[in-house]
Amino acid sequence: MPKITESAFEEIVITALEKIAFLFMEPIPLDEAPTSLELQTRIQFEGPFSKGSVQVLADLSFAQEMAAGLLGVEPEEIGREDAEAALKELSNIIAGELILRLGAREDEFYLGLPELIPTGTTLHQKDQEGDSLWFHFESDEGRLSCLVSVQEED
Amino acid sequence: MNCKVLIVDDSPILRRAAKKAVLQAGIEEDEIFEAGNGEEALGVASSHPIDLVLLDLNMPIMSGVEFMEKVKESPQLNTKFSVIVVSTESNQQKFDTLKELGVKGFLRKPFEPEELRNMVQQTVR
């Protein structure tokens, strides 16, 4: 089963945001990562040899910047609903690219629909939790975190 | 440009972003239609003379593949319009199935607006 490296996942997130919203992200170390973020989305996937999920977390202001970039308008014109929709779409794109790297070109994967999950989650201050890895990014427009979980199936 | 385009995606923000690219391709605003899933898209395509469908695959209620299967079965809709799939999908077998069902082009998300604009222009030319 193909595996994905941490740098490959970082590249997925950076490329996705650059392409859809013209936001230029940099990975940041754990000690500079935010301790909480306002919005959180999750999408689940399952293939023949692995399953897991991608969670994407951001502040409302960053999600508004992302939605503004996507639509080509000013961030002030973006409401909460559009910001949440943009974050959901980002999680869809990241998960789509992740499963491609996990073998989705050859094997059929199920990809769920992105969903918002309750806000106010405190980010755990560890790089790794079981099968899950945290990734943190920042740009001039704000910060974004991802929690990626991949479990190999027998 | 005299061409009616139907954008099918469950994400309202993606539909708006796609609409902007379609407008930049020279399509008039009143010739652009939207649907949030395959079922809605069948309704729009049955009641308007659509020329091009931009189709997401992973949608609730009716997926893009199911939409294409319904179109293929329908004498009224089959061969009526061109379809470009705009999706995160990457499975080769699914691409082959969709080609057999009549899909003309594929654009993977994430895409830059220019890529979608160019694809629309090439398809409707």
Interface residues (C-beta under 8 A of the other chain):
Chain A: T15 A16 K19 I20 A67 L70 L71 G72 D82 A85 A86 K88 E89 N92 I93 A95 G96 E97 I99 L100 A104 R105 E106 D107 E108 F109 L111 L113
Chain B: D10 S11 P12 I13 L14 R16 A17 K20 N58 M59 P60 S87 T88 E89 S90 N91 Q92 Q93 K94 R108 K109 P110 F111 E112 P113
